[in-house]
Amino acid sequence: MKKIESYWWKILIIGILFIVAWKVLDINAILNFVKFLLSVLTPFFIGLIIAFFTIKPATKLESYLPKKFPKLSKKAARGIGVAVVYVALLALIFLAIKLLLPALYNNIVDLIEHLPSYYETAKKFFTEHEFLGNLNLIDKVNDFITSYINFDVVGKLVTAISSVASSVITFVLGIVFSIYILLERESLVKVLKTVGRLIFKGKRGTILALYARKMIDIFYSYFIGLVTDAIIVGLAATIFLLVFGAPYPVLLGLLVGLGNMIPFFGPIVAAITVYVVCAIAFGPLKAIWVLVFQLVLGQVDGNLLQPKIVGSSVGISPFWVIFAVMLFGGLWGPAGMIIGVPIMAALRIVYIDYTDDRILGNSL
């Protein structure tokens, strides 16, 4: 009882200190400083994400090389393992850019050139149908375009070019950071453990480490499976659209693959977008075949591919999947829609573990 009272007294004191700090300190200045700090540390966060996905293959290579070459030192095996993984990663990125970027660029240029004719076709279709005309969708699109586009084209172009250049530099720095993270991971883990022991003393630190390891496994298996599944679905959609003769097959196939990464809502939005584009190009009736294909593809993916590729890494019901997508999507946008499902799965593990015997970490 004394422990519980002491625990709640600590929470009360922290809450009072937080309220006092909120009233006394300049919160806007603090938030601006936090935003600035996060922007400075962006390459480091990107490096953490890259290292998160490359650490397993690098570790496997590091453990395999001494078995094949007994005289190889541990330091040399680690360096070679990291080098091989990153050469393969950069080769894949280069191959994807070389194969995908030209076709994607041509699709975008062609789409921009044909936008006026597509606009006139859509306008004619809406005016011919009284119900659709009453929705004033064309006027809403006009208002959106007018509000978004202004005459400062040069300024927008300069901003876009500088933004792209900054993003490329940030990504390159992220790759460099990720290499150092992999090479020095033991020392970094030791620092994290030391900090964890200082903050969470005794059994709490061990329990936290157990949950962290379990959650890392969930996130890794989920995202690797999700990306693999999205690539397969995107390639299948691109091939079908190419054979069907649809406009912009690479661009639309990429949209289907990306949409497949967002549970429930992503495939629906992608299917509607692809249908609208094909309906403008071929007419509403012929474009129905595109919807039929995406319906069949969705059933094959949901019943065969995803269970095999993603597996049971999530293990939550459809209701909680939708809830996670809506909640975290509302908080963090498209990124929240993607990471919301594994977060909900991690919370589910904590909940089940606690309700099992009212002791956290006992079943782990």
C-alpha positions in Angstrom: 0.0 0.0 0.0 2.9 2.4 0.9 4.5 1.7 -2.5 1.2 2.5 -4.3 0.8 5.7 -2.3 4.4 6.7 -3.0 4.0 6.0 -6.7 0.9 8.3 -6.9 2.5 11.0 -4.9 5.4 11.0 -7.5 2.9 11.4 -10.3 1.1 14.2 -8.5 4.4 16.1 -7.9 5.5 15.7 -11.5 2.1 16.9 -12.7 2.3 20.0 -10.5 5.8 20.8 -11.7 4.6 20.4 -15.3 1.7 22.8 -14.8 4.0 25.4 -13.1 6.6 25.0 -16.0 3.7 25.4 -18.5 2.6 28.7 -16.9 6.0 30.2 -16.2 8.2 29.2 -19.2 7.8 30.3 -22.8 6.3 27.1 -24.3 6.4 28.4 -27.9 10.2 29.1 -27.6 10.7 25.6 -26.1 8.7 24.0 -28.9 10.6 26.0 -31.6 13.9 24.8 -30.0 12.6 21.2 -30.0 11.6 21.5 -33.7 15.0 23.0 -34.6 16.8 20.2 -32.6 14.7 17.5 -34.4 15.5 19.1 -37.8 19.3 19.1 -37.0 19.1 15.4 -35.8 17.1 14.3 -38.9 20.1 12.6 -40.5 20.7 10.7 -37.3 17.1 9.5 -37.2 17.2 8.4 -40.8 20.5 6.6 -40.0 18.7 4.8 -37.1 15.9 3.7 -39.5 18.3 2.4 -42.1 20.4 0.6 -39.5 17.2 -0.9 -38.1 16.6 -2.7 -41.4 20.2 -3.6 -42.2 21.4 -4.8 -38.9 20.0 -8.4 -39.3 21.6 -9.2 -42.7 24.9 -7.5 -41.5 24.9 -9.5 -38.3 24.2 -12.8 -40.2 27.1 -12.1 -42.5 29.4 -11.2 -39.6 28.7 -14.5 -37.9 29.0 -16.5 -41.2 32.3 -15.1 -42.4 34.5 -16.4 -39.5 33.1 -19.9 -40.0 34.1 -19.7 -43.7 37.4 -17.9 -43.0 38.6 -18.9 -39.5 41.6 -16.5 -39.7 39.3 -13.5 -40.2 39.1 -11.3 -37.1 35.8 -10.2 -35.6 36.5 -6.5 -36.5 37.3 -7.4 -40.1 34.2 -9.7 -40.4 32.0 -6.8 -39.1 33.5 -4.4 -41.6 33.1 -6.8 -44.5 29.6 -7.7 -43.5 28.5 -4.0 -43.3 30.3 -3.2 -46.6 28.6 -6.1 -48.4 25.1 -5.2 -47.1 25.5 -1.5 -48.0 26.9 -2.2 -51.5 23.9 -4.4 -52.1 21.6 -1.8 -50.8 23.1 1.0 -52.9 23.0 -1.3 -55.9 19.3 -2.0 -55.4 18.6 1.8 -55.0 20.6 2.5 -58.2 18.8 -0.3 -60.1 15.4 1.0 -58.9 16.2 4.5 -60.0 17.6 3.4 -63.3 14.6 1.2 -64.1 11.8 3.2 -62.4 12.7 6.8 -62.7 12.8 7.3 -66.5 9.4 5.5 -66.9 8.0 7.4 -63.9 9.3 10.7 -65.3 7.8 10.1 -68.7 4.4 9.2 -67.1 4.4 12.4 -65.1 5.3 14.6 -68.1 2.7 12.9 -70.2 0.1 13.4 -67.5 0.9 17.1 -67.2 0.6 17.5 -71.0 -2.8 15.8 -71.2 -4.2 17.4 -68.0 -6.2 20.0 -70.0 -7.9 17.4 -72.2 -8.6 15.2 -69.2 -10.1 18.2 -67.4 -12.4 18.9 -70.4 -13.5 15.3 -70.6 -14.3 15.2 -66.8 -16.1 18.5 -67.1 -18.2 17.2 -69.9 -19.0 14.0 -68.1 -20.1 15.8 -64.9 -22.3 18.4 -66.8 -24.1 15.6 -68.7 -25.2 13.9 -65.5 -27.4 16.2 -63.4 -26.7 14.5 -60.0 -22.9 14.8 -60.4 -23.3 18.3 -61.7 -25.1 19.3 -58.5 -22.1 18.3 -56.4 -20.1 21.1 -58.0 -17.0 19.0 -58.0 -15.5 20.8 -61.0 -15.9 24.2 -59.2 -14.2 22.7 -56.1 -11.3 21.5 -58.1 -11.0 24.9 -59.8 -11.0 26.6 -56.3 -8.3 24.1 -55.1 -6.1 24.7 -58.1 -6.5 28.5 -57.9 -5.7 28.6 -54.2 -2.6 26.3 -54.6 -1.1 27.9 -57.7 0.0 31.5 -57.8 2.3 33.6 -60.0 5.4 33.1 -57.9 6.5 30.2 -60.1 10.2 31.0 -60.0 10.2 31.1 -56.2 8.3 27.8 -55.9 10.8 26.2 -58.4 13.8 27.5 -56.4 12.2 26.2 -53.2 11.5 22.8 -54.7 15.0 22.4 -56.0 16.6 23.4 -52.7 14.3 21.1 -50.9 15.2 18.2 -53.1 18.9 18.9 -52.8 18.6 19.2 -49.0 16.7 15.9 -48.8 19.4 14.1 -50.9 22.1 15.5 -48.6 20.1 14.5 -45.5 19.6 10.9 -46.9 23.3 10.6 -47.7 24.3 11.7 -44.2 21.7 9.2 -42.8 23.5 6.4 -44.7 26.8 7.5 -43.2 25.3 7.6 -39.7 23.8 4.2 -40.2 27.1 2.7 -41.1 28.7 4.0 -37.9 25.8 2.8 -35.9 26.3 -0.8 -37.2 30.1 -0.7 -36.7 29.8 0.6 -33.2 26.6 -1.0 -32.1 28.0 -2.7 -28.9 29.2 0.6 -27.5 25.9 2.3 -28.3 23.9 -0.5 -26.7 26.1 -0.2 -23.6 25.3 3.5 -23.3 21.6 2.8 -23.7 21.7 0.1 -21.0 23.6 2.4 -18.7 21.1 5.2 -19.1 18.2 2.7 -18.7 19.6 1.4 -15.5 20.0 4.9 -14.1 16.4 5.8 -15.0 14.7 2.4 -14.4 16.3 0.8 -11.5 16.1 -2.9 -10.5 13.6 -5.2 -12.2 11.9 -2.4 -14.2 14.9 -1.9 -16.4 14.9 -5.7 -17.3 11.2 -5.7 -18.0 11.6 -2.6 -20.2 14.4 -4.3 -22.1 12.3 -7.4 -22.7 9.4 -5.4 -24.1 11.8 -3.3 -26.2 13.3 -6.4 -27.8 9.9 -8.0 -28.5 8.6 -4.8 -30.0 11.6 -4.4 -32.2 11.0 -7.9 -33.5 7.4 -7.0 -34.3 8.3 -3.8 -36.1 11.0 -5.5 -38.1 9.0 -8.5 -39.3 5.9 -6.3 -40.0 7.7 -3.7 -42.1 9.9 -6.2 -44.0 6.7 -8.2 -44.9 4.7 -5.0 -45.7 7.3 -3.7 -48.1 7.8 -7.1 -49.8 4.0 -7.4 -50.2 3.7 -3.9 -51.6 6.4 -4.6 -54.2 4.7 -7.7 -55.4 1.2 -6.1 -55.5 2.7 -3.0 -57.2 4.5 -5.0 -59.9 1.4 -7.1 -60.6 -0.7 -4.0 -61.0 1.9 -2.4 -63.3 2.0 -5.4 -65.5 -1.8 -5.6 -65.8 -2.1 -1.9 -66.5 0.6 -2.2 -69.1 -1.1 -5.1 -70.9 -4.5 -3.5 -70.5 -3.1 -0.4 -72.3 -3.9 1.9 -69.4 -2.2 5.3 -69.3 0.7 5.8 -66.9 1.0 2.2 -65.9 4.2 2.7 -63.8 2.8 5.7 -62.0 -0.5 4.0 -61.2 1.3 0.7 -60.3 3.5 2.6 -57.9 0.3 4.2 -56.4 -1.3 0.8 -55.9 1.9 -0.5 -54.2 2.1 2.4 -51.9 -1.6 2.3 -51.2 -1.3 -1.3 -50.2 1.0 -0.4 -47.3 -1.9 1.5 -45.6 -4.4 -1.1 -44.3 -8.0 -0.9 -45.5 -8.1 2.7 -46.7 -4.9 2.7 -48.8 -6.0 0.0 -51.4 -9.5 1.6 -51.6 -8.1 5.1 -52.4 -5.6 3.7 -54.9 -8.4 1.6 -56.6 -10.7 4.6 -57.0 -7.8 6.8 -58.3 -6.8 4.2 -60.9 -10.4 3.7 -62.0 -11.0 7.5 -62.4 -7.8 7.8 -64.6 -8.8 4.8 -66.7 -12.4 6.0 -66.9 -11.3 9.3 -68.3 -9.0 7.5 -70.8 -11.3 4.6 -71.9 -14.7 5.5 -70.6 -16.5 4.3 -67.4 -17.6 0.9 -68.7 -14.3 -0.3 -70.0 -12.5 0.9 -66.9 -14.7 -1.4 -64.8 -12.2 -4.2 -65.8 -9.6 -2.3 -63.8 -11.8 -2.4 -60.7 -12.4 -6.1 -61.2 -8.7 -6.8 -61.5 -8.0 -4.8 -58.3 -10.8 -6.6 -56.5 -9.3 -10.0 -57.5 -5.8 -8.8 -56.6 -7.0 -7.6 -53.2 -8.6 -11.0 -52.5 -5.5 -12.9 -53.5 -3.2 -10.5 -51.5 -5.5 -10.6 -48.4 -6.0 -14.3 -48.3 -2.8 -15.7 -49.7 0.1 -13.2 -50.0 -0.2 -11.2 -46.8 -0.7 -14.2 -44.4 2.4 -15.9 -45.9 4.6 -12.8 -46.2 3.6 -10.7 -43.2 2.6 -13.7 -41.1 1.4 -13.4 -37.6 3.6 -10.5 -36.7 0.6 -8.3 -35.9 -2.1 -10.6 -34.5 -4.8 -8.0 -33.9 -8.4 -8.0 -35.2 -9.7 -5.9 -38.1 -11.5 -3.5 -35.7 -8.2 -2.6 -34.0 -6.4 -2.3 -37.3 -9.0 0.3 -38.5 -8.8 2.0 -35.1 -5.0 2.2 -35.2 -5.0 3.5 -38.8 -7.6 6.2 -37.9 -6.0 7.2 -34.6 -2.4 7.3 -35.6 -3.2 8.6 -39.1 -5.0 11.5 -37.5 -2.0 12.2 -35.2 0.9 11.7 -37.7 -0.7 11.6 -41.2 0.3 8.9 -43.7 3.3 7.8 -41.7 1.0 7.2 -38.7 -1.3 5.0 -40.8 1.6 2.8 -41.6 3.2 2.5 -38.1 -0.1 2.6 -36.2 -0.7 -1.2 -36.7 2.6 -2.4 -35.2 2.2 0.1 -32.4 -1.2 -1.3 -31.6 0.2 -4.9 -31.8 2.9 -3.9 -29.3 0.3 -2.4 -26.9 -1.7 -5.6 -27.2 1.3 -7.6 -26.0 1.6 -5.4 -22.9 -2.1 -5.7 -22.3 -2.3 -9.5 -22.6 0.8 -9.9 -20.5 -0.6 -7.8 -17.7 -4.1 -9.3 -17.7 -2.6 -12.8 -17.6 -1.3 -12.5 -14.1 -1.3 -8.8 -13.3 2.5 -8.8 -13.5 4.3 -7.1 -16.4 7.1 -9.0 -18.1 6.3 -12.3 -16.3 5.3 -14.2 -19.5 8.2 -12.8 -21.4 
